[in-house]
Amino acid sequence: MSLVADSFVALRNGRPADAEDLTPLAFAGYAHFTAMQARAGRVRGLDLHLRRLRAASMTMFGQALPDQRVLAQLRTALNHGPENVSLLATVYSPTGEFTASDPSAQLDLLIRTSPAASGPSGPLALSVVEYERYLPAIKHVGEVAKTHAMRQAALQGFDDAAFVDRHGRFSEASIWNLAFWDGRSVVWPQAEMLGGTTMGIVRRQLQNLGVAQREQEIRAADLADMAGAVVMNSWTPGVAVHRIGDSALPPAPEFLELLHRAYRAEPEVAP
């Protein structure tokens, strides 16, 4: 199988993936990944994506792919696709799951491109669900609870779900990070969660812009003190949230604009 220019691709270790490569993955749930948006072959926060893959691989497999190998395969995928794409890079072991680890097994890298995305326009309403992810700092696969919570939220008239832990602290949303605005500062929830790459980009650029930000434990009772809220992920640095559970949140266009300005300040780089 050969690569076709300007088409979406699925690559396993830098070469086109066929059914034999992909079939085992259809039944596997022990892997981790990172998701990014590429525009004109360039990506924001590339260093954060590489760091995420390294750290997750060390936790799950006790080894990590060299950055240069990952970058080379990202280039191959981006060079043979449309100018703008969504990209998933998934790391897994050929030994699969439900087996003891094999230190001699080399890690595989699956890269898939698909149409570029920018997220919903908002504002969104989020239900509140008590849920704590296993290995919350890792973006791992097989999380049926996230999709189930999202679909249950839709049946209840919400757009998506926000998660609270056993202590009632907001952590994240189904496929999003949460951020709040108190009128002066950006407030990040303090709880166990996945630190998103877009969240990392925004935080460091807000610091460069001199914008106040802090971490705080946020519970349902604290929402009344907030002047705005958003969700963010690889699609977008901010989609407004107007309701979380029974709590209405005011529109905060200046907050939304600030997050997008911070995101745009991050350089786009080619792998």
ZAGUVO-370481 format. One line per field, with one value per residue (C-alpha): residue number from 1; x, y, z; residue in one letter. Coordinates in steps of 0.02 Angstrom, whole numbers, always signed. Example, Ala and Ser with C-alpha at 12.3 -4.5 7.8 and 13.67 -1.06 7.14 Angstrom:
residues 2
nr <- 1_2
east <- +615_+684
north <- -225_-53
up <- +390_+357
rest <- A_S
//
This chain:
residues 271
nr <- 1_2_3_4_5_6_7_8_9_10_11_12_13_14_15_16_17_18_19_20_21_22_23_24_25_26_27_28_29_30_31_32_33_34_35_36_37_38_39_40_41_42_43_44_45_46_47_48_49_50_51_52_53_54_55_56_57_58_59_60_61_62_63_64_65_66_67_68_69_70_71_72_73_74_75_76_77_78_79_80_81_82_83_84_85_86_87_88_89_90_91_92_93_94_95_96_97_98_99_100_101_102_103_104_105_106_107_108_109_110_111_112_113_114_115_116_117_118_119_120_121_122_123_124_125_126_127_128_129_130_131_132_133_134_135_136_137_138_139_140_141_142_143_144_145_146_147_148_149_150_151_152_153_154_155_156_157_158_159_160_161_162_163_164_165_166_167_168_169_170_171_172_173_174_175_176_177_178_179_180_181_182_183_184_185_186_187_188_189_190_191_192_193_194_195_196_197_198_199_200_201_202_203_204_205_206_207_208_209_210_211_212_213_214_215_216_217_218_219_220_221_222_223_224_225_226_227_228_229_230_231_232_233_234_235_236_237_238_239_240_241_242_243_244_245_246_247_248_249_250_251_252_253_254_255_256_257_258_259_260_261_262_263_264_265_266_267_268_269_270_271
east <- +0_+69_+33_-78_-42_-176_-273_-304_-187_-167_+16_+90_+272_+281_+206_+26_-73_-173_-311_-184_-107_-271_-376_-289_-311_-499_-505_-367_-387_-209_-135_-116_-123_-115_-229_-181_-238_-116_-136_-27_+76_+114_+62_+50_+124_+222_+339_+190_+128_+300_+313_+141_+187_+353_+279_+130_+240_+357_+209_+120_+264_+424_+500_+466_+489_+629_+562_+649_+558_+391_+430_+482_+319_+217_+304_+262_+78_+68_+164_+39_-122_-225_-155_-265_-300_-341_-208_-204_-40_-68_+68_+41_+133_+111_+95_-79_-175_-217_-36_+115_+231_+370_+523_+592_+437_+461_+324_+219_+156_-7_-41_-209_-264_-444_-536_-485_-600_-636_-764_-943_-989_-1070_-1123_-1139_-1238_-1149_-1224_-1129_-1069_-965_-824_-637_-528_-399_-224_-301_-140_-131_-234_-272_-397_-545_-638_-817_-874_-836_-946_-1082_-1083_-1090_-1237_-1331_-1307_-1381_-1533_-1557_-1553_-1371_-1233_-1100_-1045_-928_-847_-830_-726_-778_-743_-861_-719_-735_-594_-629_-766_-790_-661_-620_-525_-623_-571_-660_-653_-679_-677_-491_-403_-412_-455_-403_-489_-380_-409_-337_-360_-281_-182_-224_-97_-209_-224_-33_-18_-144_-67_+108_+50_-62_+93_+188_+45_+50_-127_-166_-210_-224_-278_-425_-536_-703_-864_-1044_-1066_-919_-998_-1100_-936_-878_-898_-881_-827_-763_-710_-554_-466_-362_-503_-511_-442_-615_-800_-914_-1015_-1177_-1238_-1162_-1295_-1420_-1298_-1309_-1147_-1139_-1067_-888_-836_-678_-626_-656_-559_-416_-399_-402_-274_-160_-178_-138_+21_+90_+204_+155_+298_+326_+376
north <- +0_+172_+345_+456_+642_+753_+609_+566_+431_+296_+253_+118_+153_+274_+158_+142_+33_-112_-220_-338_-190_-114_-266_-300_-118_-129_-241_-159_-39_-21_+126_+313_+455_+639_+741_+898_+1016_+1050_+1202_+1215_+1073_+1167_+1133_+1235_+1162_+1025_+1012_+979_+839_+756_+775_+697_+546_+520_+532_+419_+288_+282_+258_+127_+36_+83_+148_+286_+316_+437_+610_+610_+451_+526_+688_+597_+500_+657_+739_+590_+601_+789_+789_+669_+746_+902_+1067_+1069_+910_+838_+715_+574_+493_+332_+232_+49_-115_-261_-375_-301_-299_-428_-488_-457_-324_-377_-263_-324_-274_-117_+13_+48_+218_+237_+406_+448_+607_+664_+825_+980_+1027_+1186_+1131_+1188_+1372_+1369_+1424_+1252_+1180_+1045_+916_+869_+690_+614_+525_+501_+437_+299_+368_+541_+624_+508_+527_+342_+248_+140_+268_+212_+320_+482_+444_+370_+527_+638_+541_+537_+724_+749_+645_+762_+917_+964_+978_+882_+830_+906_+791_+811_+698_+611_+774_+873_+964_+1001_+923_+918_+882_+731_+779_+952_+1049_+1175_+1355_+1491_+1681_+1782_+1950_+1978_+1809_+1645_+1509_+1329_+1188_+1104_+916_+760_+779_+769_+927_+962_+1026_+1174_+1209_+1207_+1325_+1447_+1445_+1486_+1619_+1700_+1709_+1792_+1917_+1956_+1892_+1836_+1653_+1532_+1357_+1335_+1195_+1233_+1153_+1183_+1316_+1414_+1435_+1584_+1679_+1650_+1778_+1654_+1479_+1389_+1218_+1193_+1052_+1024_+1096_+1266_+1369_+1415_+1378_+1475_+1381_+1462_+1330_+1193_+1086_+1207_+1354_+1487_+1572_+1746_+1774_+1833_+1887_+1971_+1806_+1710_+1838_+1832_+1643_+1648_+1789_+1687_+1536_+1637_+1699_+1522_+1494_+1365_+1248_+1109_+937
up <- +0_-48_+15_-91_-86_-8_+68_+249_+311_+443_+472_+582_+619_+473_+341_+279_+398_+326_+399_+478_+571_+627_+673_+840_+888_+863_+1017_+1120_+1264_+1330_+1237_+1252_+1128_+1094_+982_+887_+752_+610_+500_+344_+416_+577_+757_+916_+1075_+988_+1136_+1250_+1138_+1138_+1327_+1349_+1242_+1333_+1508_+1469_+1387_+1536_+1653_+1549_+1466_+1557_+1395_+1269_+1085_+1038_+998_+829_+778_+827_+735_+577_+572_+606_+457_+346_+393_+371_+206_+127_+187_+157_+217_+373_+473_+642_+696_+825_+876_+975_+1062_+1104_+1128_+1008_+1159_+1184_+1348_+1481_+1475_+1582_+1515_+1398_+1418_+1251_+1152_+1047_+1053_+899_+843_+748_+668_+592_+506_+480_+435_+531_+676_+773_+902_+938_+939_+1112_+1236_+1314_+1459_+1560_+1674_+1832_+1849_+1989_+1901_+1927_+1787_+1816_+1785_+1763_+1704_+1551_+1393_+1374_+1267_+1312_+1418_+1396_+1542_+1451_+1301_+1412_+1520_+1367_+1293_+1457_+1471_+1298_+1347_+1495_+1385_+1413_+1284_+1380_+1555_+1684_+1812_+1999_+2110_+2272_+2364_+2252_+2163_+1978_+1879_+1692_+1566_+1453_+1321_+1386_+1516_+1618_+1652_+1751_+1762_+1921_+1832_+1858_+1853_+1758_+1883_+1848_+1943_+2073_+2066_+1985_+1797_+1625_+1591_+1410_+1285_+1242_+1427_+1438_+1290_+1362_+1536_+1478_+1356_+1488_+1598_+1455_+1436_+1621_+1653_+1830_+1850_+1995_+2043_+2160_+2222_+2140_+2200_+2147_+2282_+2211_+2039_+2099_+2124_+1946_+1809_+1667_+1616_+1463_+1402_+1295_+1204_+1048_+943_+1027_+1172_+1230_+1207_+1324_+1455_+1513_+1635_+1743_+1825_+1903_+1905_+1770_+1721_+1643_+1470_+1479_+1304_+1370_+1451_+1290_+1188_+1312_+1298_+1109_+1108_+1221_+1108_+951_+1036_+1036_+885_+757_+717_+592_+660
rest <- M_S_L_V_A_D_S_F_V_A_L_R_N_G_R_P_A_D_A_E_D_L_T_P_L_A_F_A_G_Y_A_H_F_T_A_M_Q_A_R_A_G_R_V_R_G_L_D_L_H_L_R_R_L_R_A_A_S_M_T_M_F_G_Q_A_L_P_D_Q_R_V_L_A_Q_L_R_T_A_L_N_H_G_P_E_N_V_S_L_L_A_T_V_Y_S_P_T_G_E_F_T_A_S_D_P_S_A_Q_L_D_L_L_I_R_T_S_P_A_A_S_G_P_S_G_P_L_A_L_S_V_V_E_Y_E_R_Y_L_P_A_I_K_H_V_G_E_V_A_K_T_H_A_M_R_Q_A_A_L_Q_G_F_D_D_A_A_F_V_D_R_H_G_R_F_S_E_A_S_I_W_N_L_A_F_W_D_G_R_S_V_V_W_P_Q_A_E_M_L_G_G_T_T_M_G_I_V_R_R_Q_L_Q_N_L_G_V_A_Q_R_E_Q_E_I_R_A_A_D_L_A_D_M_A_G_A_V_V_M_N_S_W_T_P_G_V_A_V_H_R_I_G_D_S_A_L_P_P_A_P_E_F_L_E_L_L_H_R_A_Y_R_A_E_P_E_V_A_P
//
